[in-house]
Amino acid sequence: MSETNMTILGNKLQDVELYLGIQNDPEVVYTHALREAIVLMDPSLEVESMKSLGDLHLQRGKLCKDPAELDKAAGLYAAALLRCKDPDMGQTLQDELEHSNLCVQLLQGHTPRYQWSSTDYRGTADSNVLRVAEVCDKLDRSVEKSRQSIGQIYTETLVTAIASSDLFLELGVLKSLGDLYLANGKTTSNVSQFSKATAMYNKALTRCGDPATKQTLEHRILYLVRVVLDKIRGALKRVSTCG
């Protein structure tokens, strides 16, 4: 990756830190950066955010000698590598992945548990739909006991899904984030919320290979369009009435 591109990415991540005002919690910062990357449809920032999260878990794993942290680091590096289009960044990610795997193996002969890419290793489609629905339901209920927002809780689960190559959960969380933004848009009439919802649904579509899930996502997008059109018609009607 060129020095100019690295500077741009660094500035974007710094902007996120300044926006949140919580530089003392890098995991929250980089998790938020990942969500913003998806909203902005910025693949470079998405890869950089995953790498930054991987670096964070690698440091924790080495410091605490925790195989689970090292597994998560390896999974994030692998996911970032699969999404990376830049040769220099790709080589960096490959080096970090090999380093994290070596650290994992040095811990009592532990074998890395992340998976590169698989959509069927967790059971049937029906069982996965049920599993993801149960996870999302627990996340919704956990908000009452947490100081975090539902958006942050969902994004942390998205990171976990990506790190463990759990595509079903990744798609479920992306859809749920889209639903969250859509609901906010309906309540506030804030156009940016509809744009964020669209970005989440489209991201899920690009990751999805299941026809039934694709159809569900396409229906959500069509519903979103109808909601936006209704909002526009309502606004025009109010303007004409006042005139």
Backbone torsions as a table, in degrees:
resi	resn	phi	psi	omega
1	MET	NA	135.8	-177.5
2	SER	-67.4	159.2	179.8
3	GLU	-62.4	-35.6	179.2
4	THR	-63.2	-46.2	179.6
5	ASN	-62.9	-40.4	179.3
6	MET	-63.7	-37.9	178.3
7	THR	-64.4	-42.8	179.3
8	ILE	-61.6	-46.3	179.6
9	LEU	-63.8	-41.6	178.4
10	GLY	-60.9	-40.7	178.6
11	ASN	-65.4	-38.4	179.0
12	LYS	-63.2	-44.0	179.7
13	LEU	-66.6	-36.6	176.8
14	GLN	-64.9	-38.2	177.7
15	ASP	-60.2	-40.3	178.6
16	VAL	-63.6	-43.4	179.7
17	GLU	-61.1	-44.5	-179.6
18	LEU	-65.7	-38.3	-179.1
19	TYR	-64.1	-42.5	-178.0
20	LEU	-78.5	-30.8	-178.5
21	GLY	67.1	27.9	-178.1
22	ILE	-133.7	52.8	-177.3
23	GLN	-60.6	-17.7	-178.7
24	ASN	-78.5	-3.6	177.4
25	ASP	-126.2	81.1	-174.9
26	PRO	-61.5	-30.1	-179.7
27	GLU	-63.7	-41.5	177.6
28	VAL	-65.0	-40.8	-179.5
29	VAL	-61.4	-50.0	-176.5
30	TYR	-72.6	-30.9	174.9
31	THR	-65.2	-43.2	176.6
32	HIS	-63.5	-40.0	179.1
33	ALA	-60.9	-38.1	178.2
34	LEU	-63.4	-44.1	178.8
35	ARG	-63.6	-41.1	178.5
36	GLU	-64.5	-37.0	178.9
37	ALA	-61.7	-40.1	178.4
38	ILE	-67.7	-43.0	179.1
39	VAL	-61.4	-42.1	-178.3
40	LEU	-82.1	-5.1	-176.1
41	MET	53.9	50.0	-176.2
42	ASP	-113.1	92.5	-176.6
43	PRO	-59.9	-36.6	-179.0
44	SER	-64.9	-43.4	178.4
45	LEU	-67.6	-33.8	177.9
46	GLU	-62.4	-47.0	179.4
47	VAL	-64.9	-44.0	-179.5
48	GLU	-63.5	-37.5	178.9
49	SER	-66.2	-42.4	177.5
50	MET	-63.0	-42.5	178.8
51	LYS	-62.5	-43.1	-179.6
52	SER	-62.5	-40.4	176.1
53	LEU	-65.9	-39.8	176.7
54	GLY	-61.4	-43.5	177.8
55	ASP	-58.9	-41.6	-178.4
56	LEU	-63.2	-46.1	-179.7
57	HIS	-70.5	-31.9	176.6
58	LEU	-64.3	-44.7	178.2
59	GLN	-60.9	-44.1	179.3
60	ARG	-63.6	-43.2	-178.3
61	GLY	-63.5	-40.9	179.2
62	LYS	-69.7	-38.6	-178.3
63	LEU	-68.6	-44.2	-175.6
64	CYS	-97.2	-2.9	-175.9
65	LYS	53.7	49.0	-176.3
66	ASP	-107.3	109.2	-179.8
67	PRO	-59.0	-33.7	-178.6
68	ALA	-64.1	-40.2	178.0
69	GLU	-66.6	-40.5	179.0
70	LEU	-67.1	-37.8	175.5
71	ASP	-60.0	-44.3	-178.6
72	LYS	-65.1	-40.0	177.0
73	ALA	-60.7	-47.4	-180.0
74	ALA	-61.1	-41.9	179.6
75	GLY	-63.8	-39.7	179.4
76	LEU	-69.5	-40.4	176.3
77	TYR	-62.3	-43.6	-179.5
78	ALA	-63.3	-43.1	179.4
79	ALA	-64.9	-41.8	178.6
80	ALA	-64.5	-39.3	-180.0
81	LEU	-63.5	-40.4	178.6
82	LEU	-64.4	-28.9	-177.5
83	ARG	-94.1	-10.6	-171.2
84	CYS	-79.5	135.3	177.8
85	LYS	-110.1	-10.4	-177.3
86	ASP	-92.7	123.4	-176.1
87	PRO	-59.5	-42.6	-178.1
88	ASP	-65.8	-45.6	177.4
89	MET	-64.1	-38.0	178.5
90	GLY	-60.0	-41.1	178.8
91	GLN	-67.2	-39.6	177.3
92	THR	-61.2	-44.7	179.8
93	LEU	-64.7	-39.4	178.4
94	GLN	-62.2	-42.7	179.0
95	ASP	-63.8	-43.2	-179.8
96	GLU	-66.3	-37.7	179.0
97	LEU	-63.2	-45.2	179.1
98	GLU	-64.3	-38.8	179.1
99	HIS	-65.1	-44.4	-179.8
100	SER	-65.6	-38.0	177.6
101	ASN	-64.0	-39.5	178.7
102	LEU	-63.6	-42.2	178.5
103	CYS	-61.8	-40.8	179.5
104	VAL	-62.5	-45.7	-176.2
105	GLN	-67.7	-28.3	179.4
106	LEU	-73.2	-18.2	178.9
107	LEU	-86.2	91.1	174.2
108	GLN	55.7	34.8	177.8
109	GLY	66.8	21.9	-177.9
110	HIS	-65.2	135.9	178.1
111	THR	-97.7	131.9	179.9
112	PRO	-54.9	140.1	-175.4
113	ARG	-104.4	-5.5	-178.7
114	TYR	-70.0	158.5	178.9
115	GLN	-123.8	143.1	-176.7
116	TRP	-68.0	-55.4	-177.9
117	SER	-166.4	116.9	178.3
118	SER	-158.9	136.2	-179.0
119	THR	-111.1	-2.5	-173.6
120	ASP	-124.9	7.8	-174.9
121	TYR	-80.6	-4.2	-176.9
122	ARG	-112.4	24.8	176.3
123	GLY	106.5	-168.7	-177.5
124	THR	-76.2	165.8	178.8
125	ALA	-60.3	-42.9	-179.1
126	ASP	-62.9	-43.4	-179.1
127	SER	-66.5	-33.0	178.7
128	ASN	-71.6	-37.0	176.2
129	VAL	-59.9	-45.0	179.1
130	LEU	-64.7	-44.5	-179.2
131	ARG	-60.2	-47.1	-178.7
132	VAL	-66.1	-39.8	178.2
133	ALA	-61.1	-40.3	179.2
134	GLU	-66.5	-40.6	178.8
135	VAL	-62.7	-47.0	-178.7
136	CYS	-64.8	-35.9	177.7
137	ASP	-64.3	-41.6	177.9
138	LYS	-64.4	-37.9	178.7
139	LEU	-64.1	-43.6	178.9
140	ASP	-59.7	-42.7	-177.9
141	ARG	-74.0	-24.9	-178.3
142	SER	-72.9	-17.6	-178.6
143	VAL	-60.3	-36.0	-178.2
144	GLU	-62.3	-27.1	-176.7
145	LYS	-102.7	2.0	-174.4
146	SER	-117.0	152.4	174.6
147	ARG	-85.5	-9.7	-178.7
148	GLN	-83.1	156.4	175.3
149	SER	-77.0	160.1	178.2
150	ILE	-62.8	-34.0	178.0
151	GLY	-62.6	-42.3	179.0
152	GLN	-67.6	-41.2	179.4
153	ILE	-62.6	-44.6	178.3
154	TYR	-63.9	-39.7	-177.7
155	THR	-68.2	-36.9	175.5
156	GLU	-62.8	-37.8	177.2
157	THR	-68.5	-34.5	176.0
158	LEU	-61.3	-43.3	178.2
159	VAL	-61.0	-43.4	178.2
160	THR	-61.5	-42.1	179.4
161	ALA	-63.9	-43.0	179.4
162	ILE	-64.6	-44.5	-177.6
163	ALA	-64.5	-30.3	-178.8
164	SER	-99.8	7.7	-179.9
165	SER	55.6	38.1	179.0
166	ASP	-94.2	85.6	-173.7
167	LEU	-63.7	-37.9	-179.7
168	PHE	-60.7	-45.1	179.4
169	LEU	-68.9	-38.8	177.8
170	GLU	-57.3	-47.0	179.5
171	LEU	-64.7	-40.8	-179.7
172	GLY	-62.9	-40.6	-179.5
173	VAL	-71.4	-40.8	176.8
174	LEU	-59.1	-43.7	177.7
175	LYS	-63.3	-42.3	-179.6
176	SER	-64.4	-39.0	175.7
177	LEU	-64.2	-40.0	175.8
178	GLY	-61.1	-44.1	178.3
179	ASP	-61.7	-38.7	179.8
180	LEU	-63.1	-47.4	178.8
181	TYR	-65.1	-38.1	178.6
182	LEU	-62.4	-45.0	178.9
183	ALA	-62.0	-41.4	177.6
184	ASN	-62.9	-40.1	179.1
185	GLY	-64.4	-40.3	178.0
186	LYS	-64.0	-36.7	-177.7
187	THR	-75.7	-41.8	-172.4
188	THR	-101.7	-15.2	-173.8
189	SER	61.3	24.7	178.4
190	ASN	-82.6	115.6	-175.7
191	VAL	-60.4	-34.7	-178.0
192	SER	-61.5	-30.4	178.7
193	GLN	-67.6	-37.6	176.7
194	PHE	-66.6	-38.0	178.0
195	SER	-64.0	-40.8	178.7
196	LYS	-66.2	-40.3	178.1
197	ALA	-61.4	-44.4	179.2
198	THR	-60.1	-42.6	-179.8
199	ALA	-62.1	-40.7	179.6
200	MET	-66.9	-44.8	178.8
201	TYR	-62.8	-43.0	-179.4
202	ASN	-66.3	-37.1	177.4
203	LYS	-63.0	-42.5	178.1
204	ALA	-62.4	-39.9	179.3
205	LEU	-62.2	-40.0	-179.3
206	THR	-68.5	-23.3	-179.0
207	ARG	-94.9	-9.6	-169.4
208	CYS	-94.5	137.4	175.1
209	GLY	-119.9	-2.7	-177.7
210	ASP	-91.0	122.1	-177.1
211	PRO	-57.3	-41.4	-178.0
212	ALA	-65.9	-42.5	178.9
213	THR	-66.8	-39.3	176.9
214	LYS	-60.0	-42.7	179.9
215	GLN	-62.2	-41.5	177.7
216	THR	-60.4	-44.9	179.9
217	LEU	-65.1	-40.3	178.6
218	GLU	-64.3	-37.7	177.1
219	HIS	-65.1	-37.6	177.9
220	ARG	-64.4	-40.1	179.2
221	ILE	-65.8	-42.2	177.7
222	LEU	-63.1	-40.0	177.8
223	TYR	-63.9	-41.5	178.1
224	LEU	-59.5	-44.0	179.0
225	VAL	-60.0	-42.7	179.1
226	ARG	-63.2	-40.6	178.9
227	VAL	-62.2	-45.4	179.9
228	VAL	-62.7	-43.7	179.1
229	LEU	-62.6	-40.2	177.4
230	ASP	-63.0	-39.9	177.8
231	LYS	-62.6	-42.1	-179.8
232	ILE	-65.5	-45.1	179.3
233	ARG	-61.4	-41.7	179.3
234	GLY	-62.3	-41.5	179.5
235	ALA	-65.8	-42.0	179.2
236	LEU	-65.0	-38.2	179.4
237	LYS	-65.0	-40.5	179.1
238	ARG	-66.0	-38.5	179.1
239	VAL	-64.7	-45.3	-179.3
240	SER	-65.7	-34.8	178.8
241	THR	-67.6	-41.5	179.7
242	CYS	-69.2	-30.5	-179.4
243	GLY	-74.7	NA	NA
